[in-house]
C-alpha cells in the first residue's frame, strides 16, 4: 500500500480516550488519492472512534491527523468538513421531516455554483433511482436502505475529497449491502474521491475496497491490500466465516500474548 505521492490522509500514532478508557491507541492509517480503504473489526474495536476523531467530532488525546500534509487534529468538525472530509455517520441521521430533495440540498448548503449543484443532484438520482422516485417524500418515511442512500448522496453533494462511511451496511439485507458498495465504487470512479469505510461485513468490504486495516481492542492488528488480506489464513478464519474464533486474536489470552499476525 505504498503511495507514489503523498497520501491524501495520514493518521499517525493516534490515541483517543473516553474519560479514563482508551478507545484506541497507536493507530497508523494511510488513505491515498482515489482509493477505497476499509477498516474492519468487531463492535468495540474502535472503528467509529477512528472516523469521529478524523472528522473532528472527537478530539484525540495525542497523535496526528494529516490531510493533504496539513495537521487537522483538534480542529472543529465544521472546519474539517469544509476542507472536503465528509462523514456519513452510523445510523444515517437524515433530517426526517425534510423531503429527500431538501436533505440532498442540505449537503450542498455551502456551495454557490447552482448549475454544478443541479448536475450533482442529477448524478445522485442516477446512482439511486429510488431517491428520485421519492424526492418529495419525507426522509423519515424511507426504508433503512433508502435512508442510507440518502445519507451517502447528501455527503456527496458537498463535493468530498475524502468520503467517510460508518457502517453503511448496518441493518441492510445482503443484496442491498452489495448494491451500496457497488455505488461506493462508482462514487470513487466518477468523482475521484477517496473513500474510508468502516464495516463489519468483511466479505463485502474486502471484495470492493482496495486497501484494508483490521482493528481489535483499539489497535490495528493487520494491514495490507484487500486482495492480500482476503488470502491470509487468520483473516479467512476469523472474519470470513471459516472458523468459530472471534477476531484475529481469538481470545483475550491470545491477545495478551501479543500474537504475531501472519
C-alpha positions in Angstrom: 0.0 0.0 0.0 2.9 2.4 -0.7 1.7 5.6 -2.3 3.8 7.1 -5.2 2.9 10.5 -3.9 2.0 12.0 -0.5 -1.2 10.4 0.8 -4.5 12.3 1.0 -4.9 11.3 4.6 -2.4 10.1 7.1 -3.1 9.1 10.7 0.0 8.9 12.9 0.0 7.2 16.3 -3.5 8.4 17.1 -4.9 7.9 20.5 -8.4 8.7 21.7 -9.9 8.3 25.2 -13.5 8.2 26.6 -12.9 9.5 30.1 -10.5 7.1 31.8 -10.8 4.5 29.0 -8.6 4.4 25.9 -10.8 3.7 22.9 -7.9 3.4 20.6 -4.1 3.9 20.7 -1.2 3.7 18.3 -3.3 4.0 15.2 -1.5 4.5 11.9 -3.5 4.6 8.7 -2.9 5.9 5.2 -5.6 6.7 2.6 -4.2 7.5 -0.9 -6.0 9.5 -3.5 -8.9 7.8 -5.3 -8.5 4.6 -3.2 -11.2 2.8 -1.2 -9.9 1.9 2.3 -11.8 -0.5 4.5 -11.4 -0.6 8.3 -12.8 -3.9 9.6 -13.4 -5.2 13.1 -16.0 -6.3 15.6 -18.1 -4.0 17.8 -16.0 -2.1 20.2 -12.8 -2.3 18.2 -12.5 1.5 17.9 -13.6 1.8 14.2 -16.2 4.5 14.7 -14.0 6.3 17.1 -11.3 6.5 14.4 -13.7 8.1 11.9 -15.2 10.5 14.5 -11.7 11.6 15.5 -10.6 12.2 11.9 -13.8 14.1 11.3 -13.3 16.4 14.4 -16.3 15.1 16.3 -13.9 13.8 19.0 -10.6 15.4 19.9 -7.7 13.0 20.1 -5.6 12.6 23.2 -2.4 12.5 21.1 -1.2 11.8 17.6 -1.6 13.5 14.3 -4.2 13.5 11.5 -2.8 15.0 8.3 -5.0 15.9 5.4 -3.0 16.9 2.3 0.0 17.0 4.6 -1.6 19.6 6.9 -2.4 18.8 10.5 -6.1 18.9 11.3 -6.4 17.0 14.6 -8.3 19.0 17.2 -10.0 21.3 14.6 -13.7 21.9 14.7 -15.8 19.4 12.8 -17.3 22.1 10.5 -13.8 23.4 9.6 -12.7 19.9 8.7 -15.9 19.3 6.7 -15.1 22.5 4.6 -11.7 21.0 3.8 -13.5 18.2 1.9 -13.8 15.5 4.5 -17.4 14.3 4.7 -18.7 11.9 7.3 -21.7 9.7 6.8 -22.4 8.7 10.4 -23.6 5.4 11.7 -27.4 5.4 11.8 -27.7 7.7 8.7 -29.0 10.7 10.7 -31.1 12.1 7.9 -33.5 15.1 8.6 -36.7 13.1 9.0 -39.2 15.9 8.4 -37.4 17.3 5.4 -38.0 15.9 1.9 -35.5 13.8 0.1 -34.5 16.7 -2.2 -34.2 19.1 0.7 -31.9 16.6 2.6 -29.7 16.4 -0.5 -29.7 20.2 -0.8 -28.5 20.5 2.8 -25.4 18.7 1.7 -24.6 21.5 -0.7 -25.5 24.4 1.6 -22.1 25.9 1.4 -21.9 25.8 -2.5 -22.9 28.7 -4.7 -22.4 27.1 -8.1 -26.1 26.3 -8.8 -25.5 24.7 -12.2 -22.9 22.3 -10.7 -25.2 21.5 -7.8 -28.0 20.6 -10.1 -25.7 18.4 -12.1 -24.5 16.6 -9.0 -28.2 16.1 -7.9 -29.0 14.5 -11.3 -26.0 12.2 -10.9 -27.1 11.1 -7.4 -30.6 10.3 -8.8 -28.8 8.2 -11.5 -26.9 6.3 -8.8 -30.0 6.0 -6.6 -33.2 5.9 -8.7 -35.3 5.3 -5.7 -34.4 8.7 -4.3 -35.7 10.3 -7.5 -38.9 8.4 -7.2 -39.3 9.7 -3.6 -37.7 13.1 -3.9 -40.7 15.0 -2.3 -41.3 12.4 0.4 -40.2 13.0 4.0 -36.9 11.3 4.7 -38.3 9.8 7.9 -40.7 7.7 5.8 -38.0 6.0 3.8 -36.8 2.5 4.4 -33.4 1.9 6.1 -31.7 1.2 2.8 -33.2 4.3 1.2 -32.1 6.4 4.1 -28.6 5.0 3.7 -28.6 6.0 0.1 -29.9 9.5 1.1 -27.1 9.9 3.7 -24.5 9.0 1.2 -26.0 11.2 -1.5 -26.2 14.2 0.9 -22.5 13.8 1.7 -21.5 13.6 -2.0 -23.4 16.8 -2.6 -20.7 18.5 -0.5 -18.1 17.5 -3.1 -15.9 15.4 -0.8 -12.3 14.8 -1.4 -12.5 12.1 1.3 -15.8 10.4 1.9 -16.0 8.6 5.3 -18.7 5.9 5.7 -19.5 4.5 9.2 -21.1 1.0 8.9 -23.0 1.6 5.6 -24.4 -2.0 5.7 -25.9 -1.7 9.2 -29.4 -3.1 9.2 -29.4 -3.8 5.4 -30.0 -7.0 3.6 -27.1 -8.8 1.9 -28.4 -7.8 -1.5 -28.8 -4.2 -0.7 -25.4 -4.1 1.0 -23.7 -5.3 -2.2 -25.7 -2.6 -4.1 -24.5 0.1 -1.7 -20.9 -1.0 -2.2 -21.2 -1.0 -5.9 -22.3 2.6 -5.8 -19.4 3.4 -3.4 -17.1 2.2 -6.2 -18.9 4.3 -8.7 -18.6 7.4 -6.5 -14.8 6.8 -6.4 -14.6 6.2 -10.1 -16.8 9.1 -11.2 -15.8 11.8 -8.7 -12.2 10.8 -7.9 -12.9 11.0 -4.2 -11.1 8.7 -1.8 -13.3 6.6 0.5 -12.6 5.4 4.0 -15.3 2.9 5.1 -15.8 1.3 8.5 -17.5 -2.0 8.1 -18.3 -5.3 9.9 -19.2 -7.2 6.7 -15.7 -8.2 5.9 -16.5 -10.3 2.8 -18.3 -7.5 1.0 -15.8 -4.8 2.1 -12.7 -6.8 1.1 -14.2 -7.6 -2.3 -14.9 -3.9 -3.1 -12.1 -1.9 -1.4 -8.5 -1.5 -2.4 -6.7 -1.4 0.9 -7.7 -2.7 4.3 -7.0 -2.4 8.0 -8.3 -4.7 10.8 -8.8 -3.3 14.3 -9.1 -5.2 17.6 -9.3 -3.7 21.0 -8.4 -0.2 19.8 -5.4 -1.2 17.8 -4.6 -2.1 14.2 -3.6 -5.7 14.1 -3.3 -6.2 10.3 -2.9 -4.0 7.2 -2.5 -4.8 3.5 -4.2 -4.7 0.2 -7.7 -6.2 0.4 -6.7 -8.9 -2.0 -3.8 -9.9 0.3 -5.9 -9.7 3.4 -8.6 -12.0 2.0 -5.9 -14.6 1.4 -4.5 -14.5 4.9 -5.3 -17.6 7.0 -6.0 -15.5 10.1 -8.4 -13.2 8.3 -10.2 -16.0 6.5 -10.6 -17.9 9.7 -11.7 -15.0 11.9 -13.6 -12.7 9.5 -14.8 -14.8 6.5 -16.8 -17.4 8.4 -14.3 -20.2 8.2 -13.9 -20.8 12.0 -15.6 -20.1 15.3 -12.9 -17.8 16.7 -13.7 -14.1 17.1 -11.2 -11.7 15.7 -7.6 -12.2 14.8 -6.6 -12.6 18.4 -9.3 -15.2 19.0 -9.3 -14.8 22.8 -8.2 -12.3 25.3 -5.4 -14.6 26.4 -4.0 -14.8 22.9 -4.2 -11.0 22.6 -2.3 -10.6 25.9 0.4 -12.8 24.4 0.9 -10.4 21.5 0.4 -12.8 18.8 2.4 -12.2 15.6 -0.2 -11.7 12.8 0.6 -13.5 9.6 
